[in-house]
Amino acid sequence: MINQLVEMSRKYGSNPEYVLAGGGNTSCKDENYLYVKGSGTSLATIEAEGFVQLDRKALGDMWKKTYSENEAEREAQVLEDMMSARCPGNEHKRPSVETLLHNLFDKKFVLHVHPAIVNGLTCAKNGEAEAKRLFPEAVWVQPTKPGYILSNECRKVIEAYKEVNGKEPEIIFLQNHGIFFAADTLERIDELAEGVMSTLNNEAKRFPDFETIETKTPEEVKAVLEELFGGVVIFENNNEISKFSSDKENALPLLNSFTPDHIVYCKAYPLFVENAEDIRAEYENYEKKNGFKAKVVILKGTGMFFIGANEKDANTCRVVFTDAMKIAVYSESFGGYEHMTPDLIDFIVNWEVEAYRSKVNSGE
Ligand SMILES: [Zn+2]
């Protein structure tokens, strides 16, 4: 079973249509144990040891407990219980933040990913209605705080679905987040995933166009950003970037966050700058206003700058923000983009667990 889990994880983890950065997680289970991806490991290269073995009963019993009303306290308590549910020999591993959600399914294999085209649907104004039309068997979960609250929301939705249909759902769409596939065989997982991807590809009216536009790198701007952030800056321009950065109005779909991953790797908001000469002042203002430094700067009529502590971090930022551009484009086919709510964005910004994942990913 673990070998099959490794196979499924590597297959989807190495396909950029499905998985970016350290994102996505997988699991398998028997009656007693859940094997779920460890936090900070990458699906593409995962080994059997990359999974954490947990006691399913201990995880299930967590639903009988009452946790603190205070957010930070609650997440700490939940994490502690999750850690205690680890089986002997797993003490050095930290289970994925979405572990409780994996355990909700009785189905043997669970694949959780955040593909751009799927999020074009989950981050769209008509996403829920379109999902009902295209995937009547699937369920849709409203955006909520990640971790315990999201798992609890999914638990209720799954229970309600079981009441009506007498079986578990195989597909769960999470608004402004991603998708879960659950099945007893890998063949069925593949069938479900391919079905969703091909249906959405057929529905898409426009596809992102990332053909490079040869643009002289604005070295002075780049140098200022490297100095202010204290890291590495990648400049890029292409057909899609040029469209989004032509003026602030066109950049609107990108000026707020679509999913938690975008916040973790690119910060909650990019900085849009009209004039190159204002770059220093605007970058410093942004930091004063938000309490953190911008990781993406859009320079009107010129292109985008992706910033990180090192080359790898800057490139991850570029890849994940490019994903946001894809989502913005795909959402056009489903009624237009819809960002996360400001409340939710604030919550993620302050979320310790995600910060941990981001740290592990940048190799800190
Ligand atoms: Zn997720």
Boltz pocket constraint, residues with backbone or C-beta under 6 A from the ligand:
constraints:
  - pocket:
      binder: B
      contacts: [[A, 24], [A, 98], [A, 112], [A, 113], [A, 114], [A, 177], [A, 178]]
      max_distance: 6.0
